[in-house]
Amino acid sequence: MANTSELQNLLQKIQAGEFQDMTNSIQKELNLTYLPDNNPTANLCLREVAEIRDEYRTHFSSLDLAFYLVGIDFEEKIKSDFNSAIPKSTEMFWENIRIGSGKT
């Protein structure tokens, strides 16, 4: 799990668009919608509820992406092959988010 300053640094990079290609790839490959902020809207009030099973999640946030990057040790993966950092399944994506957030 990343420390707070590393996580803030990643969030700033994500919000600045440095991971736009990855965000687009995740949306396309996993059929998930990227919602950059972490504040649920009225129509998405259950999006952050921990009890919602992963297979029913349809959105991910900047914080989710930051935790995913921490969970896969992104710095090492990107050096070898960007495509290897793209999750192959939603199960893999959410599991790495849990790893990155320290909730495993």
The first five atom37 places (N, CA, C, CB, O) and aatype in JSON, in Angstrom:
{
  "aatype": [12, 0, 2, 16, 15, 6, 10, 5, 2, 10, 10, 5, 11, 9, 5, 0, 7, 6, 13, 5, 3, 12, 16, 2, 15, 9, 5, 11, 6, 10, 2, 10, 16, 18, 10, 14, 3, 2, 2, 14, 16, 0, 2, 10, 4, 10, 1, 6, 19, 0, 6, 9, 1, 3, 6, 18, 1, 16, 8, 13, 15, 15, 10, 3, 10, 0, 13, 18, 10, 19, 7, 9, 3, 13, 6, 6, 11, 9, 11, 15, 3, 13, 2, 15, 0, 9, 14, 11, 15, 16, 6, 12, 13, 17, 6, 2, 9, 1, 9, 7, 15, 7, 11, 16],
  "atom_mask": [
    [1, 1, 1, 1, 1],
    [1, 1, 1, 1, 1],
    [1, 1, 1, 1, 1],
    [1, 1, 1, 1, 1],
    [1, 1, 1, 1, 1],
    [1, 1, 1, 1, 1],
    [1, 1, 1, 1, 1],
    [1, 1, 1, 1, 1],
    [1, 1, 1, 1, 1],
    [1, 1, 1, 1, 1],
    [1, 1, 1, 1, 1],
    [1, 1, 1, 1, 1],
    [1, 1, 1, 1, 1],
    [1, 1, 1, 1, 1],
    [1, 1, 1, 1, 1],
    [1, 1, 1, 1, 1],
    [1, 1, 1, 0, 1],
    [1, 1, 1, 1, 1],
    [1, 1, 1, 1, 1],
    [1, 1, 1, 1, 1],
    [1, 1, 1, 1, 1],
    [1, 1, 1, 1, 1],
    [1, 1, 1, 1, 1],
    [1, 1, 1, 1, 1],
    [1, 1, 1, 1, 1],
    [1, 1, 1, 1, 1],
    [1, 1, 1, 1, 1],
    [1, 1, 1, 1, 1],
    [1, 1, 1, 1, 1],
    [1, 1, 1, 1, 1],
    [1, 1, 1, 1, 1],
    [1, 1, 1, 1, 1],
    [1, 1, 1, 1, 1],
    [1, 1, 1, 1, 1],
    [1, 1, 1, 1, 1],
    [1, 1, 1, 1, 1],
    [1, 1, 1, 1, 1],
    [1, 1, 1, 1, 1],
    [1, 1, 1, 1, 1],
    [1, 1, 1, 1, 1],
    [1, 1, 1, 1, 1],
    [1, 1, 1, 1, 1],
    [1, 1, 1, 1, 1],
    [1, 1, 1, 1, 1],
    [1, 1, 1, 1, 1],
    [1, 1, 1, 1, 1],
    [1, 1, 1, 1, 1],
    [1, 1, 1, 1, 1],
    [1, 1, 1, 1, 1],
    [1, 1, 1, 1, 1],
    [1, 1, 1, 1, 1],
    [1, 1, 1, 1, 1],
    [1, 1, 1, 1, 1],
    [1, 1, 1, 1, 1],
    [1, 1, 1, 1, 1],
    [1, 1, 1, 1, 1],
    [1, 1, 1, 1, 1],
    [1, 1, 1, 1, 1],
    [1, 1, 1, 1, 1],
    [1, 1, 1, 1, 1],
    [1, 1, 1, 1, 1],
    [1, 1, 1, 1, 1],
    [1, 1, 1, 1, 1],
    [1, 1, 1, 1, 1],
    [1, 1, 1, 1, 1],
    [1, 1, 1, 1, 1],
    [1, 1, 1, 1, 1],
    [1, 1, 1, 1, 1],
    [1, 1, 1, 1, 1],
    [1, 1, 1, 1, 1],
    [1, 1, 1, 0, 1],
    [1, 1, 1, 1, 1],
    [1, 1, 1, 1, 1],
    [1, 1, 1, 1, 1],
    [1, 1, 1, 1, 1],
    [1, 1, 1, 1, 1],
    [1, 1, 1, 1, 1],
    [1, 1, 1, 1, 1],
    [1, 1, 1, 1, 1],
    [1, 1, 1, 1, 1],
    [1, 1, 1, 1, 1],
    [1, 1, 1, 1, 1],
    [1, 1, 1, 1, 1],
    [1, 1, 1, 1, 1],
    [1, 1, 1, 1, 1],
    [1, 1, 1, 1, 1],
    [1, 1, 1, 1, 1],
    [1, 1, 1, 1, 1],
    [1, 1, 1, 1, 1],
    [1, 1, 1, 1, 1],
    [1, 1, 1, 1, 1],
    [1, 1, 1, 1, 1],
    [1, 1, 1, 1, 1],
    [1, 1, 1, 1, 1],
    [1, 1, 1, 1, 1],
    [1, 1, 1, 1, 1],
    [1, 1, 1, 1, 1],
    [1, 1, 1, 1, 1],
    [1, 1, 1, 1, 1],
    [1, 1, 1, 0, 1],
    [1, 1, 1, 1, 1],
    [1, 1, 1, 0, 1],
    [1, 1, 1, 1, 1],
    [1, 1, 1, 1, 1]
  ],
  "atom_positions": [
    [[0.84, -1.18, 0.0], [0.0, 0.0, 0.0], [0.88, 1.25, 0.0], [-0.96, 0.0, 1.22], [1.91, 1.28, 0.68]],
    [[0.5, 2.25, -0.75], [1.26, 3.49, -0.85], [1.01, 4.36, 0.36], [0.9, 4.25, -2.14], [-0.04, 4.28, 1.0]],
    [[1.99, 5.19, 0.67], [1.75, 6.15, 1.74], [0.91, 7.3, 1.19], [3.09, 6.67, 2.33], [0.68, 7.39, -0.02]],
    [[0.45, 8.16, 2.08], [-0.48, 9.22, 1.7], [0.1, 10.15, 0.64], [-0.87, 10.02, 2.91], [-0.62, 10.53, -0.29]],
    [[1.36, 10.52, 0.75], [1.93, 11.45, -0.23], [2.08, 10.8, -1.61], [3.3, 11.96, 0.25], [1.88, 11.46, -2.63]],
    [[2.42, 9.51, -1.64], [2.5, 8.8, -2.92], [1.12, 8.71, -3.58], [3.09, 7.38, -2.72], [0.98, 8.88, -4.79]],
    [[0.12, 8.44, -2.77], [-1.25, 8.35, -3.28], [-1.72, 9.71, -3.8], [-2.2, 7.83, -2.2], [-2.34, 9.78, -4.86]],
    [[-1.44, 10.78, -3.06], [-1.81, 12.12, -3.5], [-1.11, 12.47, -4.82], [-1.46, 13.17, -2.43], [-1.71, 13.06, -5.71]],
    [[0.16, 12.1, -4.93], [0.92, 12.35, -6.15], [0.28, 11.61, -7.33], [2.38, 11.91, -5.97], [0.13, 12.18, -8.41]],
    [[-0.08, 10.36, -7.13], [-0.74, 9.59, -8.19], [-2.08, 10.22, -8.57], [-0.95, 8.14, -7.74], [-2.39, 10.33, -9.75]],
    [[-2.87, 10.62, -7.57], [-4.16, 11.25, -7.85], [-4.0, 12.53, -8.66], [-4.89, 11.57, -6.53], [-4.77, 12.79, -9.58]],
    [[-2.99, 13.32, -8.34], [-2.74, 14.55, -9.1], [-2.4, 14.22, -10.55], [-1.59, 15.36, -8.45], [-2.88, 14.89, -11.46]],
    [[-1.59, 13.2, -10.76], [-1.22, 12.8, -12.12], [-2.44, 12.29, -12.89], [-0.13, 11.72, -12.09], [-2.62, 12.59, -14.07]],
    [[-3.28, 11.52, -12.2], [-4.49, 11.0, -12.84], [-5.4, 12.15, -13.23], [-5.24, 10.02, -11.9], [-5.9, 12.19, -14.36]],
    [[-5.62, 13.08, -12.31], [-6.51, 14.2, -12.57], [-5.95, 15.15, -13.62], [-6.78, 14.96, -11.29], [-6.7, 15.88, -14.27]],
    [[-4.62, 15.16, -13.79], [-3.99, 15.98, -14.82], [-4.02, 15.3, -16.2], [-2.54, 16.3, -14.43], [-3.61, 15.89, -17.19]],
    [[-4.52, 14.08, -16.24], [-4.65, 13.38, -17.52], [-3.47, 12.52, -17.92], [0.0, 0.0, 0.0], [-3.43, 12.03, -19.05]],
    [[-2.51, 12.32, -17.02], [-1.33, 11.54, -17.36], [-1.63, 10.06, -17.59], [-0.3, 11.67, -16.28], [-0.83, 9.35, -18.21]],
    [[-2.76, 9.59, -17.11], [-3.13, 8.18, -17.27], [-4.37, 8.03, -18.14], [-3.36, 7.54, -15.91], [-5.11, 7.06, -18.01]],
    [[-4.6, 8.99, -19.03], [-5.8, 8.98, -19.86], [-5.86, 7.75, -20.76], [-5.85, 10.24, -20.71], [-6.93, 7.17, -20.94]],
    [[-4.73, 7.35, -21.33], [-4.72, 6.15, -22.18], [-5.14, 4.92, -21.38], [-3.32, 5.94, -22.78], [-5.91, 4.09, -21.87]],
    [[-4.63, 4.81, -20.16], [-5.0, 3.67, -19.32], [-6.48, 3.73, -18.96], [-4.13, 3.64, -18.05], [-7.17, 2.72, -19.01]],
    [[-6.95, 4.91, -18.6], [-8.37, 5.08, -18.26], [-9.25, 4.67, -19.43], [-8.66, 6.55, -17.86], [-10.23, 3.94, -19.25]],
    [[-8.89, 5.12, -20.62], [-9.66, 4.76, -21.82], [-9.63, 3.25, -22.07], [-9.11, 5.5, -23.04], [-10.64, 2.65, -22.43]],
    [[-8.46, 2.64, -21.89], [-8.33, 1.2, -22.11], [-9.17, 0.41, -21.11], [-6.86, 0.78, -22.0], [-9.81, -0.57, -21.49]],
    [[-9.17, 0.82, -19.86], [-9.97, 0.13, -18.84], [-11.45, 0.26, -19.17], [-9.68, 0.7, -17.43], [-12.2, -0.71, -19.07]],
    [[-11.87, 1.46, -19.56], [-13.27, 1.64, -19.93], [-13.67, 0.71, -21.08], [-13.54, 3.11, -20.31], [-14.72, 0.07, -21.05]],
    [[-12.8, 0.65, -22.08], [-13.1, -0.16, -23.26], [-13.04, -1.65, -22.96], [-12.13, 0.18, -24.4], [-13.96, -2.4, -23.29]],
    [[-11.95, -2.08, -22.33], [-11.73, -3.51, -22.09], [-12.7, -4.1, -21.08], [-10.32, -3.74, -21.62], [-13.15, -5.24, -21.23]],
    [[-13.02, -3.33, -20.03], [-13.83, -3.87, -18.94], [-15.27, -3.38, -18.95], [-13.21, -3.53, -17.63], [-16.09, -3.78, -18.12]],
    [[-15.58, -2.5, -19.91], [-16.93, -1.94, -20.0], [-17.34, -1.26, -18.69], [-17.93, -3.04, -20.36], [-18.46, -1.42, -18.22]],
    [[-16.41, -0.5, -18.12], [-16.67, 0.29, -16.92], [-16.62, 1.76, -17.3], [-15.64, -0.03, -15.79], [-15.9, 2.14, -18.22]],
    [[-17.39, 2.57, -16.62], [-17.41, 4.01, -16.87], [-16.51, 4.71, -15.86], [-18.85, 4.57, -16.79], [-16.57, 4.43, -14.66]],
    [[-15.67, 5.61, -16.35], [-14.79, 6.38, -15.48], [-15.5, 7.65, -15.04], [-13.46, 6.73, -16.2], [-15.93, 8.46, -15.86]],
    [[-15.63, 7.81, -13.74], [-16.16, 9.03, -13.14], [-15.03, 9.63, -12.32], [-17.46, 8.76, -12.25], [-14.72, 9.11, -11.24]],
    [[-14.4, 10.69, -12.79], [-13.17, 11.19, -12.19], [-13.25, 11.56, -10.72], [-12.71, 12.36, -12.94], [-12.29, 11.34, -9.98]],
    [[-14.36, 12.13, -10.28], [-14.4, 12.51, -8.86], [-14.87, 11.32, -8.03], [-15.35, 13.73, -8.64], [-15.33, 10.31, -8.57]],
    [[-14.73, 11.45, -6.74], [-15.1, 10.37, -5.84], [-16.41, 10.65, -5.12], [-14.0, 10.15, -4.82], [-16.73, 9.98, -4.14]],
    [[-17.17, 11.62, -5.61], [-18.44, 11.98, -4.98], [-19.58, 11.39, -5.78], [-18.59, 13.51, -4.86], [-19.81, 11.8, -6.92]],
    [[-20.31, 10.44, -5.2], [-21.42, 9.85, -5.95], [-22.51, 10.88, -6.22], [-22.0, 8.68, -5.18], [-22.76, 11.77, -5.41]],
    [[-23.16, 10.74, -7.37], [-24.28, 11.6, -7.7], [-25.56, 10.92, -7.24], [-24.33, 11.92, -9.22], [-25.53, 9.77, -6.8]],
    [[-26.66, 11.61, -7.34], [-27.94, 11.05, -6.89], [-28.25, 9.73, -7.59], [-29.07, 12.04, -7.13], [-28.79, 8.82, -6.97]],
    [[-27.93, 9.62, -8.86], [-28.24, 8.4, -9.6], [-27.26, 7.27, -9.33], [-28.26, 8.7, -11.07], [-27.5, 6.13, -9.73]],
    [[-26.17, 7.57, -8.66], [-25.13, 6.57, -8.41], [-24.85, 6.42, -6.93], [-23.85, 6.94, -9.15], [-23.71, 6.2, -6.53]],
    [[-25.88, 6.55, -6.12], [-25.68, 6.6, -4.67], [-25.07, 5.32, -4.1], [-26.99, 6.87, -4.0], [-24.51, 5.36, -3.01]],
    [[-25.16, 4.2, -4.8], [-24.6, 2.95, -4.29], [-23.21, 2.64, -4.84], [-25.52, 1.81, -4.61], [-22.64, 1.6, -4.53]],
    [[-22.67, 3.52, -5.64], [-21.42, 3.21, -6.33], [-20.26, 2.97, -5.38], [-21.07, 4.31, -7.27], [-19.37, 2.18, -5.71]],
    [[-20.23, 3.6, -4.21], [-19.11, 3.44, -3.28], [-19.42, 2.49, -2.13], [-18.73, 4.78, -2.72], [-18.58, 2.33, -1.24]],
    [[-20.57, 1.86, -2.12], [-20.95, 0.98, -1.03], [-20.12, -0.3, -1.1], [-22.46, 0.65, -1.08], [-20.12, -0.99, -2.11]],
    [[-19.4, -0.59, -0.01], [-18.49, -1.73, 0.01], [-19.21, -3.07, -0.17], [-17.71, -1.75, 1.3], [-18.63, -4.03, -0.67]],
    [[-20.47, -3.13, 0.24], [-21.21, -4.38, 0.16], [-21.63, -4.75, -1.26], [-22.43, -4.3, 1.03], [-22.04, -5.88, -1.51]],
    [[-21.54, -3.81, -2.2], [-21.89, -4.11, -3.59], [-20.81, -5.03, -4.16], [-22.01, -2.8, -4.45], [-19.62, -4.71, -4.12]],
    [[-21.23, -6.18, -4.67], [-20.27, -7.13, -5.22], [-19.64, -6.55, -6.48], [-20.95, -8.47, -5.52], [-20.26, -5.8, -7.23]],
    [[-18.39, -6.92, -6.68], [-17.61, -6.37, -7.8], [-18.3, -6.54, -9.15], [-16.26, -7.03, -7.84], [-18.25, -5.64, -9.98]],
    [[-18.93, -7.67, -9.37], [-19.54, -7.91, -10.68], [-20.7, -6.97, -10.98], [-20.02, -9.34, -10.77], [-21.14, -6.88, -12.12]],
    [[-21.18, -6.26, -9.96], [-22.26, -5.3, -10.17], [-21.77, -3.86, -10.25], [-23.27, -5.42, -9.05], [-22.56, -2.94, -10.49]],
    [[-20.5, -3.66, -10.07], [-19.96, -2.3, -10.16], [-19.82, -1.92, -11.63], [-18.58, -2.2, -9.43], [-19.33, -2.72, -12.44]],
    [[-20.24, -0.72, -11.97], [-20.19, -0.28, -13.36], [-19.33, 0.96, -13.55], [-21.59, -0.01, -13.86], [-19.17, 1.43, -14.68]],
    [[-18.79, 1.5, -12.46], [-18.03, 2.75, -12.51], [-16.74, 2.61, -11.7], [-18.87, 3.92, -11.97], [-16.65, 1.79, -10.78]],
    [[-15.76, 3.41, -12.06], [-14.56, 3.53, -11.25], [-14.15, 4.99, -11.2], [-13.4, 2.64, -11.8], [-14.45, 5.77, -12.11]],
    [[-13.45, 5.35, -10.14], [-13.08, 6.75, -9.89], [-11.56, 6.92, -9.98], [-13.58, 7.21, -8.51], [-10.82, 5.96, -10.18]],
    [[-11.13, 8.16, -9.83], [-9.69, 8.45, -9.8], [-9.03, 7.73, -8.64], [-9.44, 9.97, -9.68], [-7.92, 7.21, -8.78]],
    [[-9.7, 7.69, -7.5], [-9.14, 6.99, -6.34], [-9.04, 5.5, -6.61], [-10.01, 7.25, -5.09], [-8.04, 4.87, -6.26]],
    [[-10.05, 4.91, -7.24], [-9.97, 3.5, -7.62], [-8.76, 3.26, -8.53], [-11.27, 3.05, -8.33], [-8.02, 2.3, -8.33]],
    [[-8.57, 4.13, -9.51], [-7.45, 3.97, -10.43], [-6.12, 4.1, -9.7], [-7.53, 5.01, -11.56], [-5.18, 3.34, -9.97]],
    [[-6.02, 5.04, -8.77], [-4.79, 5.2, -8.0], [-4.5, 3.94, -7.18], [-4.89, 6.44, -7.06], [-3.37, 3.47, -7.15]],
    [[-5.52, 3.4, -6.51], [-5.33, 2.17, -5.74], [-4.96, 1.01, -6.67], [-6.61, 1.83, -4.96], [-4.13, 0.17, -6.3]],
    [[-5.55, 0.95, -7.84], [-5.2, -0.1, -8.81], [-3.72, 0.0, -9.18], [-6.09, 0.02, -10.08], [-3.01, -1.01, -9.19]],
    [[-3.27, 1.21, -9.48], [-1.87, 1.4, -9.86], [-0.92, 0.99, -8.75], [-1.62, 2.87, -10.24], [0.12, 0.38, -9.01]],
    [[-1.27, 1.3, -7.51], [-0.47, 0.87, -6.37], [-0.51, -0.65, -6.27], [-0.98, 1.53, -5.05], [0.52, -1.29, -6.04]],
    [[-1.69, -1.22, -6.44], [-1.87, -2.67, -6.3], [-1.08, -3.5, -7.3], [0.0, 0.0, 0.0], [-0.69, -4.62, -6.99]],
    [[-0.85, -2.96, -8.48], [-0.1, -3.71, -9.5], [1.37, -3.3, -9.55], [-0.73, -3.51, -10.87], [2.11, -3.77, -10.41]],
    [[1.79, -2.43, -8.64], [3.17, -1.92, -8.66], [3.45, -1.34, -10.05], [4.2, -3.04, -8.31], [4.36, -1.78, -10.75]],
    [[2.67, -0.33, -10.41], [2.65, 0.24, -11.75], [4.02, 0.69, -12.24], [1.71, 1.4, -11.78], [4.34, 0.5, -13.41]],
    [[4.82, 1.27, -11.38], [6.13, 1.78, -11.8], [6.95, 0.66, -12.45], [6.89, 2.37, -10.6], [7.63, 0.9, -13.45]],
    [[6.9, -0.53, -11.9], [7.65, -1.65, -12.47], [7.01, -2.16, -13.76], [7.75, -2.79, -11.45], [7.72, -2.45, -14.72]],
    [[5.69, -2.25, -13.79], [5.0, -2.78, -14.97], [5.17, -1.87, -16.18], [3.52, -2.96, -14.68], [5.37, -2.35, -17.29]],
    [[5.09, -0.56, -15.97], [5.15, 0.37, -17.1], [6.53, 0.36, -17.75], [4.8, 1.8, -16.63], [6.66, 0.64, -18.95]],
    [[7.56, 0.04, -16.97], [8.9, -0.03, -17.53], [9.0, -1.14, -18.57], [9.94, -0.24, -16.42], [9.7, -1.0, -19.58]],
    [[8.31, -2.25, -18.32], [8.43, -3.39, -19.23], [7.43, -3.32, -20.38], [8.23, -4.68, -18.47], [7.81, -3.5, -21.54]],
    [[6.16, -3.06, -20.07], [5.15, -3.08, -21.13], [3.86, -2.45, -20.61], [4.88, -4.53, -21.62], [3.24, -2.97, -19.69]],
    [[3.48, -1.33, -21.2], [2.27, -0.62, -20.77], [1.05, -1.53, -20.8], [2.03, 0.6, -21.65], [0.22, -1.5, -19.88]],
    [[0.92, -2.34, -21.85], [-0.26, -3.19, -21.99], [-0.39, -4.22, -20.89], [-0.22, -3.89, -23.32], [-1.49, -4.67, -20.59]],
    [[0.72, -4.6, -20.27], [0.64, -5.57, -19.18], [0.0, -4.96, -17.94], [2.04, -6.1, -18.83], [-0.42, -5.68, -17.03]],
    [[-0.09, -3.64, -17.9], [-0.72, -2.96, -16.75], [-2.23, -2.86, -16.9], [-0.13, -1.58, -16.58], [-2.92, -2.53, -15.93]],
    [[-2.76, -3.14, -18.08], [-4.2, -3.08, -18.31], [-4.83, -4.37, -17.78], [-4.53, -2.87, -19.84], [-4.41, -5.46, -18.17]],
    [[-5.82, -4.26, -16.89], [-6.42, -5.48, -16.35], [-7.16, -6.27, -17.43], [-7.39, -5.13, -15.2], [-7.75, -5.69, -18.34]],
    [[-7.11, -7.58, -17.32], [-7.77, -8.45, -18.3], [-9.2, -8.78, -17.91], [-6.97, -9.73, -18.46], [-9.97, -9.27, -18.74]],
    [[-9.57, -8.52, -16.65], [-10.93, -8.82, -16.2], [-11.31, -7.84, -15.09], [-11.05, -10.29, -15.7], [-10.45, -7.25, -14.44]],
    [[-12.61, -7.69, -14.89], [-13.07, -6.82, -13.79], [-12.66, -7.41, -12.45], [-14.6, -6.62, -13.85], [-12.37, -6.67, -11.52]],
    [[-12.65, -8.74, -12.34], [-12.24, -9.37, -11.09], [-10.81, -8.98, -10.74], [-12.37, -10.9, -11.19], [-10.51, -8.64, -9.59]],
    [[-9.93, -9.04, -11.74], [-8.53, -8.66, -11.53], [-8.43, -7.18, -11.16], [-7.69, -8.96, -12.8], [-7.66, -6.82, -10.27]],
    [[-9.2, -6.34, -11.82], [-9.18, -4.9, -11.57], [-9.57, -4.6, -10.12], [-10.13, -4.17, -12.53], [-8.83, -3.91, -9.42]],
    [[-10.72, -5.12, -9.67], [-11.19, -4.82, -8.31], [-10.29, -5.47, -7.26], [-12.63, -5.31, -8.13], [-10.09, -4.89, -6.19]],
    [[-9.74, -6.65, -7.54], [-8.84, -7.29, -6.58], [-7.58, -6.44, -6.39], [-8.46, -8.7, -7.06], [-7.12, -6.27, -5.26]],
    [[-7.03, -5.91, -7.47], [-5.84, -5.07, -7.35], [-6.16, -3.74, -6.67], [-5.23, -4.81, -8.72], [-5.29, -3.16, -6.01]],
    [[-7.37, -3.24, -6.81], [-7.78, -2.04, -6.07], [-7.78, -2.35, -4.58], [-9.2, -1.55, -6.53], [-7.3, -1.54, -3.78]],
    [[-8.31, -3.51, -4.2], [-8.3, -3.89, -2.78], [-6.86, -4.02, -2.26], [-9.06, -5.23, -2.56], [-6.56, -3.58, -1.16]],
    [[-5.99, -4.62, -3.06], [-4.59, -4.75, -2.67], [-3.97, -3.37, -2.47], [-3.79, -5.56, -3.72], [-3.31, -3.12, -1.46]],
    [[-4.17, -2.49, -3.43], [-3.6, -1.14, -3.36], [-4.14, -0.32, -2.21], [0.0, 0.0, 0.0], [-3.43, 0.54, -1.67]],
    [[-5.38, -0.58, -1.82], [-5.99, 0.19, -0.73], [-5.7, -0.45, 0.63], [-7.49, 0.3, -0.93], [-6.0, 0.14, 1.67]],
    [[-5.11, -1.64, 0.61], [-4.8, -2.32, 1.86], [-5.99, -3.05, 2.46], [0.0, 0.0, 0.0], [-5.97, -3.39, 3.64]],
    [[-7.02, -3.31, 1.65], [-8.24, -3.96, 2.15], [-8.31, -5.43, 1.77], [-9.46, -3.24, 1.62], [-9.41, -5.96, 1.59]],
    [[-7.19, -6.1, 1.66], [-7.24, -7.52, 1.3], [-7.23, -8.38, 2.53], [-6.07, -7.91, 0.41], [-7.27, -9.6, 2.43]]
  ]
}
